[in-house]
Amino acid sequence: MYRLFCTILVTLTVLHVAAADVDFDSQVRPILSDKCFQCHGPDEATREADLRLDTVEGARADLGGYAAFVPHDVENSEGLRRVLSSDPDEVMPPPDSKLTLTAGEKKILQTWVESGATWSEHWSFVPPKMPDVPEDPSSWSRNEIDRFIRARAIAAGLSPQPEADGETLIRRVTLDLTGLPPTPQEVDAFLADKSDGAYERLVDRLLASPRYGQRMAWQWLDAARYADTDGFQGDPTRTMWPWRDWLVNALNANMPFDQFTIEMLAGDLLDNPTPEQILATGFNRNHMFNGEGGRIAEETRVENVFDRAETTGTVWLGLTMTCCRCHDHKFDPISLKEYFQFYAFFDNTSETGRSGRGKTAPVLNYLDEDQRRRRDDVAAQLRSIEAELTAPLPDLDNDQAAWEIELRAKLASDSGSAKLGPWWQLGPIPADGRQAFDRDLGPESAVDLTSTVGELTWTKRADIKDGVVHPLPETVGATYFYRKIESSSERTVELSLGSDDAIKVFFGGKQVLAKFTARAAAADQERLQIELAPGENELLIKIVNTGGIGGFYFNKTSESVFGLPTEVVAAVKTERQKRTPEQRTVLREHFRSNHWPQWKPLAARRDQLNKQLAALEKQAVTVMVMDDLPSDRRRQTLILERGGYDKPTDVAVQPGTPAALPPLPTDAPRNRLTLARWLVDPANPLTARVTVNRDWQTFFGRGIVESTEDFGLQGDRPTHPDLLDWLATQFVESGWNVKQLHKLIVMSATYRQSSQVSEAALQSDPQNKWFARAPRYRLPSWMLRDQALSVSGLLSPELGGPAVKPYQPEGIWAEATFGKIRYTPDSGEKIYRRSLYIFWRRIVGPTMFFDGAKRQTCEVKPTRTNTPLHALTTLNETTFVESARMMAQRVLDEKETQTGRLGYAFRLATARKPKDRELAVLENRVEQLRRDFKSNPEDALQLLSVGQSPRDSQLDPAEHAAYTVVCSILLNLDETLSKP
């Protein structure tokens, strides 16, 4: 009986196919793509028998007296004959391919040939046109979306569901647009508003909320492979969070999607780009970066360029391009050469592949608008002060000229700079380190070069050069260095000293420096000024080595005569007409500082402003961004054999796009800016479709094209092609208005349907691909965490800023980093911030996000999970337990009766009032828990100690613990965890 049924079903299918017109794009091409393109598709390298079936020219080509498919001619269509053959030596696909065609598929091909073998382009490569909107005589439809949905549902034998109740609607749309649940007050206000437009006002309020951008940013963070570290071994931290904040701000501001695209892909190439437009290009620097030791820089750079090209292809074109690194695409019309032409757009950043440990150039030292405003205000004040300090003062300027003449004459009598005599060395003199430092082992008050210490004598050291560290023997003890300094006049000399280890300095027989320390000698460890008298001056330095190799460093860094700085002396000695602007400034400032009373307060204010300016500049955050090399340094992009960085071919390519898509404008430069504008050109058939499909997925859990990441020949066909094209063209005509698109979707009757489903409808459409009911699925884990914090009252409203570290298991980072990096949670408000701001270590992401993207490559299709790990997290993870505790404290504080408290807790979790039977279950449970905790007070206190937030000690512990468990139950209801 079963076989008879199957035979009848196949026969009916074949008869139906024979009787109906065959559509090439929806019926024939999928068969060819699935069963033929592996050997007879776009990839020239693996194409067999020189037969190409992905183009009309190839399918109808004369291959020596025959063709694969001849219109209206079954007998001479060699491809069809092979498909229909039963001979294993002739049948196609061949038996060893493990591919076969069903009877229905064979009949489709035969009917197609008989009816003329008509050909059309793949649907997604044809620019969308505004379709006719179906008529709908019913009152169910609220906008054009509904007419398309209802027409297809009716054709599938389904009837759309009526509108969900008000409590369900407000919870659904609030979660979808803000990622957070509505408050009971918001629910009550919405239910009480019986006027027309109440729901639309609710939607407008949610779209205007700053939480909208936080919610919508999540899918872009996944697509942008955003994280707070580089990835790979070591996984160094990076500071890309300003880009994340830019993203949230752009979404909240409803930046048109075409401008959004241009700024993210090429904001740096705009005319006079703002810091925010340059910051936006961080999108394509969010990729992983391999800075492991021994890694070849060019290999890393090439891999990064691959990532940028493929991410751009996925996000805007919905095409899988990765396989084209090595060969022509097996299914889609993208050749190896076209891939590298696309790659070439991203091949000319100044990035070299060498790691900057999270700050790899090119970078932007970013200050936000408020910081720049304060910086510019300080800079303006500083310019005003500088103008006052440098303004002409005729009388004072004349005095300065006379002073310069007098000083030049005085300096003319000076014989020049101080003369440093040769070094003399005594030692090393062995002694215990501390004793060597404290005791006088040689003539420290007066030096006699003829004296000895034991058998040690003074030795002239002409080989010791100033400005270089000189190693000393490993002898533990003291070594003395002595020299004379001659000066023709009084002058000040500044010295730079270094020692391994301790040091004492004597000048003119008096100790002027003493420091006992352990260190390796280096420049500038000590700075010392000495005042030279006319004639000979004696300098003695004692170096004490406490172990290992010793060391000594000396250098004269500056010198001034007559109490004048060196630069003033140099400027005065220079003829007036030959002085540099810097020298003129030096002289003016020196003279005015000593002869103009107003100088000191103005200079003090200038110094204060300079410190403020430096402090503001120090607040800048280093963010990785995009740039392009100058024209004289641009790389030549070569096709790489099988994508190998070390296997360049001799085939050079220019930036370009696949020939299957509209061409680039001929008069535009071949750079990222032109590419970005091409992507959002209304003639591009993919970008608008891919974008509205991804947004549809946000609200319905699946796209009109289910393969969100693949609009190519192996991707899914749209369930509602006319609706997709209507949305795409409407989106472009609206000026790429994202919020308007989102409003259109959530205002539709399709979105507002009940999620209840009959058994028959569930069997007919288990995946809800016809959207004849509202979707119902598990909320993403990040939203569940935010929801728990929100209903507990713990959620921080703060926007933006550096990443935060909430609770995670102890040692979670150490395990993955060989113990080198340890996780230390933050404290206070930081641990209650939205999940968007949680620190994301690339090699081990936040442990509570069990269904999240890995953030290692671009992902545009979220995963959903309902596993034991999910339940273990929401029942036991610290954030959820603490949220249940604070939620319990909230209901105990805000309501007085048991019924009121349980009803309030239920509404916080689900947005609706509990039914009588639900309330009865909760009352029984809380009473049992109360008794249990009264009998076991230590268990109550242990439960109430979870988390950092302080507990209200006025509450009875047993009562508080009982309600904590009930609140945990409510937070784990399927209704709470699922989209309503």
ABEGO torsion letter per residue (X at the ends): XAAAAAAAAAAAAAAAAAABBBBAAAAAAAAAAAAAAAAABABAAABBGGBBAABAAAAABBAGGBBABBBGBAAABAAAAAAABABAAABOBBAAAGBBBBAAAAAAAAAAAAAGGBBBBBAAABBBBBBBBBBBABAABABAAAAAAAAAAAAAGBBBBBBBBAAAAAAAAAAAAAGBBBBAAAAAAAAABABBGAAAAAAAAAAABAAAAAAAAAAAAAAAGBBABAEEBGGBBBBAAAAAAAAAAAAAAGBBAAAAAAAAAAAAABBGBBAAAAAAAAAAAABBBBABBGBBAAAAAAAAAAAAAAAAAAAAAGBBAAAAAABBBAABBBBAAAAAAAAAAAAABABAGBBAGGBBOBBBBBBBAAAAAAAAAAAAAAAAAAAAAABBBAAAAAAAAAAAAAAAAAAAABAEBBBBBBBBBBOBBBBBAAAAAABBABBAABBBAABBBEABBBBBBAABBBGBBBBBBABBEBBBBBBBBBBABBBBBBBBBBBOABBBBBBGGBBABBBBBBBBBBBGABBBBBBBBBEBBBBBBBBBBAEEBBBBBBBBABBBBGGBBAAAAAAAABBAAABBAAAAAAAAAAAAAAABAAAAAAAAAAAAAAAAAAAAAAABBBBBBBBBBBAAABBBBBBBBGGBAABBBABBBBBBBBAABBBBBAABBBBAAAAAAAAABAABAAAAAAAAAAAAAAAAGBBABABAABABAABBBBABAAAAAAAAAAAAAAGGBAAAAAAAAAABAAAABBABBBAAAAAABAAGAAGABBBBBBBBAAAAAAAAAAAAGABBABBEEBBBBBBBBBGAAAAAAGGABBBBBBBEAAAABBAAABBBBAABBBAABAABBAGABBBABBBBBBBAAAAAAAAABAAAAAAAAAAAAAAAAABABAAAAAAAAAAAAAGBBBBAAAAAAAAAAAAAAAAAAAABAAAAAAAAABEABBBBAABBAAAAAAAAAAAAAAAABAAAABBX
